[in-house]
Amino acid sequence: MTKPLSIGFPSGLFGEEALRLDILQQGEGWFAISKPGQIPFDDHPWQNGETHLIGAIRSQLEMGKPEIVRLGLQEPASAFGPEPEVSGVAVVADRASTLAAWRDALGSFQLQFTYTLMAKNEDAPNEGGVCDLSIGMDDTRRRAFISSHRGKQAETDFTGGEVFNGWRQWTAKTRYPRRDQIRIHAHECGIKIAGELNYERTGRITLADTVRRGRINKGEDHPLHRCLLLHLQKVEGVVDGKAFEIEAPLPTDFATVLKRLRKGA
């Protein structure tokens, strides 16, 4: 039975238009997709019961949708995936066969998560480094917080990359990404992610940031992206004794911003 190369969701479920997601990789009992920003991957108390991808996949499997059936999962579940605001690699595993192996690899720090992000240069550190501040979860305010007493261990390694007009591309790596870890650690380090609204009020990259001063008229400036410019680009490691590496291409708006920044540099 030929497995599908993408899966689709009808209009009205995750927006006005139908949604189709490419399958990045797949194996027996699992597959990986590139989750768009602003779409929940799985259920979470902070999401007010919003429709999520895992739930939609399960529903389509129950209805016998052929492309979902051909994936060969009896009970699709989340192995891991980024928060709703963050795009990138998300792995769906079969609870009946492979989920435990993926969860064991995650819990034993056998995986490495590599994020790419765009952040303001203003007041940002010149070099990267490791942030190991412990993180707690405030379910009432629906946000993470830093706490040495109530928080859990977390570690993020930031590396600075290309510098543009007022912005810089950064890489963030971690072995175990807690919810909002990259965002709150970036905030604590002075790395203000473009489009951040919860832990900063950073603002978005606009047309004026991508051209030389004086090249656009007043009133012509506008934002070049809608979503948070934080993307889980790569996950690699060992699961059940087998090495793997999964990469997700940049979302269209992120790729467009980066291309324009490079062109205007």
Beta strands, then each sheet from edge to edge (+ up, - down):
strand 1: 6-9
strand 2: 19-27
strand 3: 30-35
strand 4: 76-80
strand 5: 87-94
strand 6: 111-120
strand 7: 129-131
strand 8: 135-138
strand 9: 143-146
strand 10: 156-163
strand 11: 167-174
strand 12: 230-239
strand 13: 242-247
sheet 1: 1+ 2- 3+ 5- 4+
sheet 2: 1+ 2- 3+ 5- 12- 6+ 11- 10+ 7-
sheet 3: 1+ 2- 3+ 5- 12- 13+
sheet 4: 8+ 9-
end
